[in-house]
């Protein structure tokens, strides 16, 4: 079904307003009425683009996934010939930059989801799928056991989210030197010891 430029423009406006609404009120208190009001359209307007609240939130998660996927693809292309470990490190660092540069998206990525929100969990999980592929490839290359992998994945994810938060709140200056320090810390976790 073809959409006119105005329809796509309104759909994009609704998604951006939906991101703001999620940041202010969370998933449980998310209101399509408030989103429509932010866009200056009728309460029925969002339903012309999204079946219901669930599909609207799913569209927001898809929008975030597409933004991150574009960044991951660029890094993968830039480091296509690099060893897996270097690719993995650069994807991790790009994710930190993505989270710092998009705090309005980071808060949605980090939402605590209700166990009933399986569709949202699956969509949010897509954000990390290419990275998990790289992790699996690297672990296989170096013979990392499942237990070590689980521990190291936890530490690396903690470093990524912690660094992004520390950069965002000013606890750690967002400088090339500090990004290098974080990269060094993450890279060390890829060692087997």
QUIWO-V220121 format. One line per field, one symbol per residue. ss: DSSP state (~ for helix, > for strand, _ for the rest). psi: psi as a letter, one per 40 degrees, with the letter a starting at -180 (. if undefined). Layout:
# QUIWO-V220121
ss = ???
psi = ???
This chain:
# QUIWO-V220121
ss = ____~~~~~~~~~~~~~~~~~~~~~______~~~~~~~~_____~~~~____~~~~~~~~~~~~~~~~~~~~~~~~~~_____~~~~~~~~~~~~~~~~~~_~~~~~~~________~~~~~~~~~~~~~~~~~~~~~~~~~___~~~~~~~~~~~~~~~~~~~~~~~_______~~~~~~~~~~~~~~____
psi = hhiiddddddddddddddddddddeiddehhdddddddefiiddddeedhdaddddddddddddddddddddddddddfdeiidddddddddddddddddegdddddddeihiidefddddddddddedddddddddddddefhidddddddddddddddddddddddeedhhgidddddddddddddeeie.
